[in-house]
């Protein structure tokens, strides 16, 4: 089997019929065998399904929301296929299955598991449409359910990959098909040993592409985005940005750790372990150079800015006049591990531990409940976290303006603040 290449297209690249046609044009010019397409849910479908879950949790009617999502997908199909095409029946069936899942009981305790059983339909429907369209346009393609390939544990919403089982399934199922046909599959989703759907973390489609590339010993992975490549800041939030022509694996991994949204944090490691290059390119300007992530000898010195919104600052203060020690740290981190909460920033004092975490439904409530007997706990919500790697003094001064700073941290190469915007 010759070396495979893996293309990943996110929701913005398949948001409507014209975008799907553009995807096909990108693909058609670059077709080879074997080739794997990893596709996210169409547009904002994942967000829309999350709104349905919120409505169900609040015991509100969600039927209209479901109908709107279904109609959006059928409208896309009407612009791509003749009326008699079988895709309309396939899409309608998936939404019938979604409603069936939604009729099951949901509460705070089973929310994560319920979430994974429902959220997968966004990816399933989008890939059915993409596979049908590539076939309709004359490209031999096969739809595969990623849940039959990606084996995970049962940590719903943040599932860990069982690499041995996944490698076996990819060898047995994916490789023989990929030798003969373009393969279209889903990002973000997997399956545990009990047959339940799992997800790899929000925006986890990049990671899926990385997993498949690793197991296939692929020659490269390309992630198609709505930006020119990896930039030193989000162009939607900062005016002046610089595109990197290349980045080292370590540099890219560090940026994703701080919250850079262009690549999922877990994407880099499997590729780096096998020295598989990762390209980040624009689906709007596909012939552009993009960014190549690989082994680079020269260290990057360009300042990089990462903004994370919807942050919570939580402070745990000891109440028995002792000082913070390893036991206190272990107690806090063990609960964070149970709740699958990642610490974005940590700071300790003589009598307190302060952490910054993402807002996640029910998680703060559970964290406080589990630790309020050991600490006095205070928290602030609706905060922002800015990280600047390789900062200049001028940049730091500018970032501090018009902000109520609740926490600040400076190292040799990094400046971070947690803040509320004033005014």
Secondary structure, DSSP 8 states (H G I E B T S, - for coil): ----EEEEE-GGGGSSHHHHHHHHHHHHHT--SSEEEEE--STTHHHHHHHHHHHHHTT---HHHHHHHHHHHHHHHHTTS-TT-THHHHHHHHHHHHHHHHTS---STTHHHHHHHHHHHHHHHHHHHHHHHHHHTT--EEE--GGGT-BB-S-TTS--B-HHHHHHHIIIIIHHHHTTSEEEEESSEEE-TTS-EEE-STTTHHHHHHHHHHHHT-SEEEEEESSSS-BSS-TTT-S---B-SEEEHHHHHHHHHHT-TTS-TTHHHHHHHTT-EEEEEESSSTTS--EEEE--SS---S-EEEEEEEEEEEEEEESSS----HHHHHHHHHHHHHTT---SEEEE-SSEEEEEEE--TTHHHHHHHHHTTTEEEEEEEEEEEEEEET--HHHHHHHTTTEEEEEEEE-SSEEEEEEEE--
